[in-house]
Amino acid sequence: MDSLLIKGGVPLHGEVTISGAKNAVLPIMAATLLTSGKCVIRRVPDLSDVRFMAQILKSLGAEVKVDGDTVTVRAAKLNPIGDYDLIRKMRGSICILGPLLGRQRHAKVSLPGGCVIGTRPIDLHLKGMRDLGTKITIESGYIDAKAKRLIGADIFLGGRAGPTVLGTANVMMAAVLAEGVTTIESAACEPEVVDLAFFLSKMGAKIVGAGSPTITITGVKDLAGVEHEVIPDRIEAATFAIAAAATNGEITIHGARPDHMHAVLDKLKDAGVKIERKGLALIVKRGSRLKPIDVTTLPYSGFPTDVQAQMMVLMALTPGLGIITERIFESRFMHVSELARLGADVSIEGPSAIVKGGHPLSGAPVMASDLRASAALVIAGMAAKGTTQVSRIYHLDRGYEKIDQKLASLGARIQRVDQE
Ligand code: UD1
């Protein structure tokens, strides 16, 4: 199993280009199941989650071709039953439910697997499908969803922690081929939902309001194959920005969408990080002094939960007291104990992490627990004195394209090693 060996203390310098967004490409790949036409998706990041999704589409009968960062899918004929084990392994695979139901009124998929960042129910996805007229049974680990007709409905998708991103995507994908009008209230407003709506609209779907809490979809009879370029990954861009600040470096980030990153850029500025726009690029460097901040994770356009762990590292390096409150996934603090091995002083109080910053970090062997926690450990390792070994980096490979190569090109002393 691979691990990363990082020799810390080197400021990052240079230029990096952001890849396509993982959280946009996964539902868009699923949406290709809605048509028998050819779909060409560009700026697809090379990630294990993307390869997984390609395998899932193949297991459903679609032809999938990967050529560099372009993925071509043609789902001429489909079978309704997904490969149990493939789907179980990746949470994002739940978004094949909506397209399968939309296209053939039947989907049988395994319940997606658990996840260390907290309980991740799918009750809202199922509620949305039921509201559209689907009969759902759960048996032997499978969700069996069948509808004689899908009929447009008013659907409220607000949960305990606010809207659901993939739930909104799923219901939208079923509703585009339903009869009549569907209104999703308390819809997720994330840019990835907007990108999916853009893709579906190009296919011929009628969608109004994506990016706002009310999305209205007027069902159509069929959809056509299209070409699409995926939006850049705002979480990857935020991760690099934090890495530059944490290592006291200065980097230029190309290809990001700052308009998708307001909450993160604003917090970084509050923290004393200098952010400059130069044309379409972002220049990020640490200011003369870091300042303690408070962060609360919220649905978009609030601060993303997917950047919480990385931000904790910057806060751990900042003299003074900072607080992170996690409002999306209550147990998403698995990185705290690993950061403690490097010398970070963080304590958990209910949904909040109290960060007593300013203690010097020093390298240690640490273990990644989930995707964004892994990114946080890599940043901490680069900011720490000495050597850090991050094991279980398959989590990192799920969501960051060639992160070790990109960091090495910025001067990081980072090496992938095969650990017995
Ligand atoms: C997506 C992202 C993930 C990100 C998360 C929140 C993808 C592939 N993943 O995950 O990176 O961290 O959004 O921004 O896009 N909930 C329910 N019932 C449901 C569904 C969700 O109660 O049926 C709850 C969840 O437990 C959580 C909250 O709603 O507390 C938000 O989860 P959700 O937006 O659904 O996350 P995902 O779409 O799975």
Boltz pocket constraint, residues with backbone or C-beta under 6 A from the ligand:
constraints:
  - pocket:
      binder: B
      contacts: [[A, 22], [A, 23], [A, 24], [A, 26], [A, 91], [A, 92], [A, 119], [A, 120], [A, 121], [A, 122], [A, 123], [A, 124], [A, 125], [A, 126], [A, 159], [A, 160], [A, 161], [A, 162], [A, 163], [A, 164], [A, 165], [A, 166], [A, 167], [A, 188], [A, 192], [A, 305], [A, 306], [A, 327], [A, 328], [A, 329], [A, 330]]
      max_distance: 6.0
